[in-house]
Amino acid sequence: METILLNNGVEMPSLGLGTYKIGRTDEEVYHAVRSALDIGYRHIDTATLYQNEHSVGKAIRDSGITRDELFVTTKLWGSDVLAHNVKGAFETSLRNLGFDYLDLYLVHWPVKGRLQEVWKELESLYYSEKARAIGLSNHLIHHMEEALQNATVAPVVNQVEQHPYLNQEELREYCEEEGVTVQSWSPLGSNKIPLLKEPVLAEIGSNYSKSPAQVVLRWHLDIGAVPLPKSSHPERQRENFEVFDFRLTAEEIGRIGALNRDHRTGMHPDNMEF
Ligand SMILES: NC(=O)c1ccc[n+]([C@@H]2O[C@H](COP(=O)([O-])OP(=O)(O)OC[C@H]3O[C@@H](n4cnc5c(N)ncnc54)[C@H](OP(=O)(O)O)[C@@H]3O)[C@@H](O)[C@H]2O)c1
C-alpha cells in the first residue's frame, strides 16, 4: 500500500476504509471492519456521528494487528462544539474505540462563529500527544482561513466530498499550497449518483482490466488525494483495495476530471446546522 507523508511527518496509508453506515448492527460493523483488515486495509475512518466507534475499535483490537501498523481517524461532531465539550468528546471517542491515542482527529464540519476556538482546542489535544495528527473536514477556503488565523499547528488534512462529479479543483490547489492533504469522502459518489455508470470509466478500465470503481479510486490517488471508499461487502472491499498495480495517464486523468459538474451529494458546508 502506498503512503502519504503528512505535513507533521506522520505517515498515512493513501487509501482508507470509510465506515459510515457500514453495518446496520454492531455485529455487521464488526465483521465488515474485520474483513477489510484481513484484506490489508490499515487506515480506518470513523466519526462520533456514525455511532460505531465501539464496534470499529473492537474489530481493530481483535484483529491482532499491532496498533502502530494502523491509522485510525475519528471526528468531533458539532453538537459537542456547541456544548463546549471538545475534550470530553475526544476522551469518549478514545474510550469507545478502546485506544489510548488516535492517529487523526478531525473537526467534522465547520461550526459558525467557533472555528478558531475549536482549532485551538484541537491544538491542545495534539500537544497532549493523544492525537498524532489533527485536521479539518468540510472546510471551504474561507473556513480554513478563519479557523487558522492564530494557529500554531497546521491541519494535516481537509476531508471533503470529492469525486469526479465534484472535483474540488480550487480547494485542492489551495490545500496543496498550504501543505494540507485532501481526503475524499464519498470517493465513488456514494449510492446517490450513477457516477460508476459513466462510459469513460469502463473504457479507461478496459486498458488495465480494472472496474469503473477501481479507475475512480486510482484517479483520486493520481491527483494526490486519499480516498475513503466504504463497502460492507468483502468482495467490493477487495476490489477497492486492488488499485496499487496501475497508474492513469495524464490524458486519462484529464478525461475523468472533465466529468466535473460541481455536484454535491451532501450538505454545502456553509449550510450545515447542528
Ligand atoms: N467527513 C464527512 O463529512 C464525511 C461525509 C460522508 C462520508 N464520509 C466518509 O467517507 C466514507 C465513504 O463515503 P460514502 O460511504 O458516502 O460513499 P462511497 O464510498 O463513495 O460509496 C459507498 C457506496 O458505494 C458502494 N460501493 C462500494 N464499493 C463499490 C464498488 N467497488 N462497486 C460498486 N459499488 C461500490 C457501496 O455499497 P456496498 O457497501 O453495498 O458495497 C455504497 O453504496 C464514509 O463511509 C465515511 O467514512 C465522511
The ligand as an SDF file (V2000), in Angstrom:
LIG
                    3D

 48 52  0  0  0  0  0  0  0  0999 V2000
  -16.3180   13.9220    6.6500 N   0  0  0  0  0  0  0  0  0  0  0  0
  -17.5630   13.7920    6.2610 C   0  0  0  0  0  0  0  0  0  0  0  0
  -18.4020   14.6970    6.4520 O   0  0  0  0  0  0  0  0  0  0  0  0
  -17.9990   12.5400    5.5800 C   0  0  0  0  0  0  0  0  0  0  0  0
  -19.2510   12.5080    4.9420 C   0  0  0  0  0  0  0  0  0  0  0  0
  -19.6210   11.3320    4.2970 C   0  0  0  0  0  0  0  0  0  0  0  0
  -18.7510   10.2430    4.2850 C   0  0  0  0  0  0  0  0  0  0  0  0
  -17.5460   10.3060    4.9430 N   0  0  0  0  0  0  0  0  0  0  0  0
  -16.6130    9.1550    4.9390 C   0  0  0  0  0  0  0  0  0  0  0  0
  -16.3840    8.7230    3.6080 O   0  0  0  0  0  0  0  0  0  0  0  0
  -16.7170    7.3500    3.5020 C   0  0  0  0  0  0  0  0  0  0  0  0
  -17.1750    6.9930    2.1250 C   0  0  0  0  0  0  0  0  0  0  0  0
  -18.2830    7.7560    1.7230 O   0  0  0  0  0  0  0  0  0  0  0  0
  -19.6850    7.1030    1.3250 P   0  0  0  0  0  0  0  0  0  0  0  0
  -19.8820    5.8770    2.1170 O   0  0  0  0  0  0  0  0  0  0  0  0
  -20.6810    8.1980    1.4190 O   0  0  0  0  0  0  0  0  0  0  0  0
  -19.5550    6.8190   -0.2320 O   0  0  0  0  0  0  0  0  0  0  0  0
  -18.6590    5.9260   -1.2210 P   0  0  0  0  0  0  0  0  0  0  0  0
  -17.5820    5.2240   -0.5000 O   0  0  0  0  0  0  0  0  0  0  0  0
  -18.3360    6.8090   -2.3650 O   0  0  0  0  0  0  0  0  0  0  0  0
  -19.7290    4.8990   -1.7680 O   0  0  0  0  0  0  0  0  0  0  0  0
  -20.2950    3.8930   -0.9830 C   0  0  0  0  0  0  0  0  0  0  0  0
  -21.3600    3.2000   -1.8530 C   0  0  0  0  0  0  0  0  0  0  0  0
  -20.7420    2.5940   -2.9870 O   0  0  0  0  0  0  0  0  0  0  0  0
  -20.9550    1.1870   -2.9620 C   0  0  0  0  0  0  0  0  0  0  0  0
  -19.6900    0.5640   -3.3990 N   0  0  0  0  0  0  0  0  0  0  0  0
  -18.5480    0.4310   -2.7020 C   0  0  0  0  0  0  0  0  0  0  0  0
  -17.5930   -0.1610   -3.4350 N   0  0  0  0  0  0  0  0  0  0  0  0
  -18.1660   -0.4040   -4.6490 C   0  0  0  0  0  0  0  0  0  0  0  0
  -17.6810   -0.9890   -5.8420 C   0  0  0  0  0  0  0  0  0  0  0  0
  -16.4280   -1.4620   -5.9350 N   0  0  0  0  0  0  0  0  0  0  0  0
  -18.5230   -1.0720   -6.9140 N   0  0  0  0  0  0  0  0  0  0  0  0
  -19.7960   -0.6060   -6.8500 C   0  0  0  0  0  0  0  0  0  0  0  0
  -20.2990   -0.0170   -5.7200 N   0  0  0  0  0  0  0  0  0  0  0  0
  -19.4860    0.0790   -4.6450 C   0  0  0  0  0  0  0  0  0  0  0  0
  -21.3070    0.8500   -1.5380 C   0  0  0  0  0  0  0  0  0  0  0  0
  -22.1490   -0.2820   -1.4700 O   0  0  0  0  0  0  0  0  0  0  0  0
  -21.8270   -1.5750   -0.5530 P   0  0  0  0  0  0  0  0  0  0  0  0
  -21.4340   -1.1070    0.8050 O   0  0  0  0  0  0  0  0  0  0  0  0
  -23.1290   -2.2960   -0.5840 O   0  0  0  0  0  0  0  0  0  0  0  0
  -20.7320   -2.3250   -1.2550 O   0  0  0  0  0  0  0  0  0  0  0  0
  -22.0570    2.1120   -1.0960 C   0  0  0  0  0  0  0  0  0  0  0  0
  -23.3960    2.0770   -1.5580 O   0  0  0  0  0  0  0  0  0  0  0  0
  -17.7790    7.1580    4.5900 C   0  0  0  0  0  0  0  0  0  0  0  0
  -18.0030    5.8090    4.9040 O   0  0  0  0  0  0  0  0  0  0  0  0
  -17.1700    7.9590    5.7050 C   0  0  0  0  0  0  0  0  0  0  0  0
  -16.1430    7.2320    6.3580 O   0  0  0  0  0  0  0  0  0  0  0  0
  -17.1740   11.4380    5.5690 C   0  0  0  0  0  0  0  0  0  0  0  0
  1  2  1  0
  2  3  2  0
  2  4  1  0
  4  5  1  0
  4 48  2  0
  5  6  2  0
  6  7  1  0
  7  8  2  0
  8  9  1  0
  8 48  1  0
  9 10  1  0
  9 46  1  0
 10 11  1  0
 11 12  1  0
 11 44  1  0
 12 13  1  0
 13 14  1  0
 14 15  2  0
 14 16  1  0
 14 17  1  0
 17 18  1  0
 18 19  2  0
 18 20  1  0
 18 21  1  0
 21 22  1  0
 22 23  1  0
 23 24  1  0
 23 42  1  0
 24 25  1  0
 25 26  1  0
 25 36  1  0
 26 27  1  0
 26 35  1  0
 27 28  2  0
 28 29  1  0
 29 30  1  0
 29 35  2  0
 30 31  1  0
 30 32  2  0
 32 33  1  0
 33 34  2  0
 34 35  1  0
 36 37  1  0
 36 42  1  0
 37 38  1  0
 38 39  2  0
 38 40  1  0
 38 41  1  0
 42 43  1  0
 44 45  1  0
 44 46  1  0
 46 47  1  0
M  CHG  2   8   1  16  -1
M  END
$$$$
